[in-house]
């Protein structure tokens, strides 16, 4: 297993990070199987585990806590995230107030709950799960700084932040003597390359570690999804959960089948699987420290481990650039998770007219 520095934190992490969204009700529901998966990953040299309090409403953290009992905790760099509500009440769609977001009240409570579920005294990397444009980022940095000074968190990070928020966080920390955001966790794959435009350069500029998620693009780059099965209406579990990612009525999604066929040919010529090529490709970018894999079982884990031993040749990198140009995204409507409020609310991007200025409608003009 290859190990890399995690940004400027000083911590060494495995090039593959074990993502655990599939532990618990969202994936493999058997606790014993989840514990076994974590143990096997550690035995294979993976020392970096990423989770979030919202994954299976805390079950993922609980399974990890169970797996790390008995002395394994000291050998693992453990990362978790906060932001979404883990409200266990009946109205999941409308959780209780103050159970999500950036407030100091929620951040402290979420950290304490995660520590309890994980069965640990400290979190190595505590990450903001998603940007919140309605909240004060300085409030979040202040609360996170308190957690670091209390010894409950070693380093802080972000997830799915655009480059401008990464810059804001950097300069806020300097101006207000806050803990600096040390890592960013963005979406990155051969099919989703938008972060090459700004986020990864920002990580390099500010010395941030980059831990990328979804290197297989939700399974498209695993080679398991076949055009014939899709034509017959066969749907995977992931396709049922995130239908827009696999909607073949979207021509961009349909185009992925052609790209997968070309990429599989490249992988065959290289003597590796498409999934291994896809993961290895993410690790070629100099800003990337670790790539998150989310296996549901030991077989899937074993199939991805060789990715760290393969260096993608320049001619293969060039061919991938030809198929999917740098900085682009194959299916924006399906895969672009970056949502900003000013694109949804017209009032945020239109200058308000004074009430005494007539509009085309109140002048009686037909439009």
Buried (B, 14 or more C-beta within 10 A) or exposed (E): BEBBEBBBBEBEBBBBBBBBBBBBEBBBEEBEBBBBBBEBBBEBBBBBBBBBBBBBBBBBBBBBBBBBEEEEBEEBBBBBBBBBBBBEEEEEEEBEEEBBBBBEEBBBBBBEBBBEBBBBEBBBBBBBBBBBEEBEBBBBBBBBBBBBEEEBBBBBBBBBBBBEBBBBBBEBBEEEEBBBBBBBBBBBBBBBBBBBEBBBEBBEEBEBBBBBBBBBBBBBBBBBBEBEEBEEEEEBEBBEEBEEBBBBEBEBBBEBBEBBEBBBEBBEEBEBBBBBBBBBBBBEBEBBBBBBBBBBBEEBBEBBBBBBEBEBEEEBEEBBEEBBEEEBBBBEEBBEEBEEEEEEEEEEEEEEEEEEEEEEEEEEEEE
